[in-house]
Amino acid sequence: MKIDARGLVVMEKRVGESDRLVTLLTAEKGILRAFVHFSGRARGSRLSATRLFTYSRFTIYEGRDSYIIDDAQPIEVFFDLRKEISRLSLAQYFCELSAVLAPQGSEADGFLRLMLNAMYFLQKGTHPEGIIKSVVEMRMMSLAGYMPDLVYCAKCRCYEADTMFFLPRSGIILCGDCFQPSESQNPEPAVALGRGAMTALRHTIYADFGKMFSFRVSPKAESELAETSERYVLETLGRGFGTLDFYHQMSSAKKI
């Protein structure tokens, strides 16, 4: 069976002397893992089109036990991500996150569009890394079926207050009057959000796709937003990411 697909290479692993196993995020089939054999006249195009961070057109054959890439032609190569270590590590985190959250064997055009936009803005350096990271985390979680309820306070339905509290395990918000951490011996962890950060958090999941990266916040609000989105990912999925840890190490080193 032949599959024609558009996809972004989100992971690659060497197999044997020259072949590789690549993980693709495709519009048509979601996450798909396929082998690339480098031999013959098509070696050059297959090699360039199946590198990490490359968006390509693929012709893939479905074998009895695996997928095999027969032909690949690059559409966009996000090569400049490799020029700055924090951007590189953040892009690797996005790739790992997509491999975990995107569906396998079904349509994932929303995931692919999100990743391509994030890679473009990250490569160009036109948007703060923290903003890009929060948008990717919150929108990707929402696409995967983990959309939090950020419309009103879950208790009194208050829409806006000077401080709102986001509960990452429950995926809800509470206003300052309703948030009572002393109600139980083991209160759920919460993140305090000022008005700017709360507005930005809502924007990451409710804004039209074409506008989701189009906002700016103060450094304080950006910090609150970054903490909130990351904690939501980690609390909801119940796991960590090595690429995320590496990104934080590189970001800290850059600030020194």
N, C-alpha and C positions, 0 to 999 in steps of 0.2 A: 504494500500500500504506500502510495506517494503522498506526502504532505508538503504543500507550499505555505510558508509561514514567514511573517516578519517578527524579528525578535532581537532582544538585547542580551549579550553574553554577560551573565552575572556571576559565574564561577567557572574556573577551568582547572583541570587536573591532568598531569602528564600520566600517560599509560604506556608502558614499554619504552622502547627506544625513541620513538618519534610521534606516536599517536597521542591523542588527548580525549578526555571526557569533559564535555562542556555542559553547563547548565544554562538553558535559555529561558528568558521570560518572553513568551510569545503572545501576540494578540489573539491568535486563533486557538491555541491549545494550552495556555497558561504556562506553568513550569514544565519544562521538557528537558530531559537529559539524553544527550546523544554523543556517539563516538565520532571522532574526526580522524580519518586515515590520511596521512600525508605521503602520497606517492603519485606518480604520473604527472601529466601536464597541468592539471588544475591545482597543483600544490600551492602556488603563489597566492591565488585568490582565496582559497580555503583558509590559508594561514592568516592572512590579514583580516578576513571577515569573521574569524572565530576567536579573536583575542578578547580579553576582558575589556568591558566598557565599549564594545563595538555593537552598533545597531545595524543589522543586515537582513537581506532576503535569503531564505534558506529553502533548499529542496531536500527533504528528509524522507528516508525510506524506513518504514516500520518493519523490522524483522521479527523473528519468532521470540527473541528474548531482549531485544534492544532496538534503539533508534540509531540510524547511521546517516550522517550528513553527506549527501552526494554532491551538492553544489552550494556555494555561498558567495554572495556579492555584497560588499559593504555599502551602507547608505550613509552612516555617520560614525566617525571614529572620535571618541572623546579622549583623545590622546593627551591634551593639555592638563588633564586631571593629575597626571603623573609629575607635573612640574612643582607642585606644592604639597608637602606631606600631609598636612591636616585635611586638605581637600581630597587627596587620594584616600586617606583612611576613612573619611566620612562617606565617600562614594562606595567603598567596600562594605561599610555598615549597611547602606541602603540596599546593596545587592544581597547581603545575607538576610536582611529583613524581608525582602521580596521573595526570596527562596522559601522562607518559612510561611509567609502569609498568602501568597498568590495561589490560586487553585491549580491542580494538576489535571490536565485532560479536558479543560473547558475554557471558554472565552475569558480573557483577562485584559481586554483593551484598556480599561481604566487604570489598571496597575502599570501597564506599559507606558501610557501617556504620562502618568505621574512621574515615573522614573526618568523618562526622556526629558521632561521639563526640568526636573531637579538636576540632572546631569548637565544640562545646558547652562542653567543659571550658576551652578557650582563652578563649572569650568570658566565661565566668563567673569566671575567675581563681582557680579552686579548686585547681588543680594547678600546680606549677612548670613554666615553659615548657620547661626542659631535659628534664624527664621526658616531657612530651607529645611533644616533638620526637623523642626517642629511640625511643619506642614506635611512633610513626608510621613512622619510617624503617625500623626493623627488621621490624615486622610487614608493612609494605607490600612490602619486599624479599622477605619470605618468601612472601607471597601471589603474587608475580610469578614464583616459582620459584627464588629466590636464597636459600633458607634455609641459613644456615651450620650447621655441626655443633658444637654447644656442650655436648654431653653429657660427653665425656671428653677428656683430653689425647690428641691424635692418635697419640702414640708409646707411652706407657706405660699409657694408659687410667685415669690418676689422675683422680678426680672433683673434688677440691678441694685447694687449696694456698694458702698465704699470698699468693702472687702467681701469677697465670696470665697468659699472653701470648696475645692475639688477633691472628691474622694476617689482615688484611682482604682480601688478594688471594686467599688460599687458602680463607678462610672456616672456619678451624679454630682450636683453642686448644691451647697447649702449657703444661705446668707449668714451674716455674722450673728444675727439674733437667734437663728435656729441651730447653729453649730454649737454643740455642747459636748466637748471631748471627755468630760467627766461623768457622762451618763453610764458608762460601764467600766469595768476594770481593764478591759482590753479594747480601747477605742480604735477605730479604723484610722490609719494615717491619713492626713489631709494636707493639701498645699494651699496656702493663702494666696489669693490673686487680687490685685488692685483692679481698678476699672479698665485700665489699658490692657493688661494681660488677659482679663476676662473677655474683653471684646475680641482680642486677637485669637484666643482659644476657640471661640465660637466661629470666627472667620475660617479657621483651618478646616473645619468640617462642613460648614453650611454655605460657604461662598461658592459662586459659580466656578466651574473648573478653570476657566480662563482668567479668573481674578484671584485665585487662591494664594498666589505668591505676592500679590500686589498690596502690601501694607508695610508700614513702618511703626515701630514702637520705641519707647525710651529704653535705655540700657537696663534699667531696673525691671521693666515689664518684660523685656526679652529674656532676662534671667529667670523670671517667674514662669514664663511660658515654656522655656527649655526644660526646666525641672519638671513641670507638670506633664508634658508630653512624654518625656523619657520614663517617668515613673509609671505612667499609664501603660506603656508598652511592657515594662518589666513585671509589673504587678499582674497585668491581665494574662500575659503569656506564661508567667511563672518560671522564667528562665533568663539567663544573661546572654550576652553576645560578645565574643572575643574581639570582634572588629570594633565594637563600641568602646570597649576598654582601651583598645589601642588608639582610637580617635581621641579619647580624653587625655591619654599620655602625650600625644603629639600636640594637642591644643595647649596643654599646660607648659610643655617645653617651649612652644612658640611665644608664650607670654613672658618668659623669663628674660 
